[in-house]
């Protein structure tokens, strides 16, 4: 069981054809969680699609986390909500109050220590580092150093968004609580050596 693996889907739009791939991947890796990212659609269609995804993910013991839709997550049996850097409309505190304590709340902090610390104070259950970060070698190193510092100094779990397979070893060495492969994972699974996470 790859307990430190946190998978993220591509942005999906009623793509039932993706479900067999997701099912196989969850069965192969048994990640701790799967972040479900959905394109805009009617609430009914979103609910119907989430209802198809839930048993695929939760049936193996993995948590299903919905991106940027707190109310929908609460009403469809998801295990958590992740607020991306693009999320608008509610504060983290507002979302925390909406969800209560029974649903996990994750927040993207980019490569900002201050954003991460404020998110923790406002009720986040974990922090995702690396979203929308530059992909230069210097920026990747900066992200890894931030994660390393955070993991040593803070109790709040850190998730590292790894942009490419070649960066995996460096992010693992930073000792985050969870590793999230970039969405290119779905097209390049053979290039990601996830055995280091087991």
Buried (B, 14 or more C-beta within 10 A) or exposed (E): EBEBBBBBBBEBEBBEEBBEEBBEBBEEBBBBBBBBBBEEBEEEEBEBBBEEBBEBBBEBEBBBBBBBBBEBBBEBEBBBBBBBBEBEEBEBEEBBEBBEEEBBBBBBBBBBBEBBBBBBEBBBBBBBBBBEBEEEEEBBEBBBEBBBEBBEEBEBBBBBBBBBBEBBEBBBEBBBBBBBBBBBBBEEBEEBEBEEBE
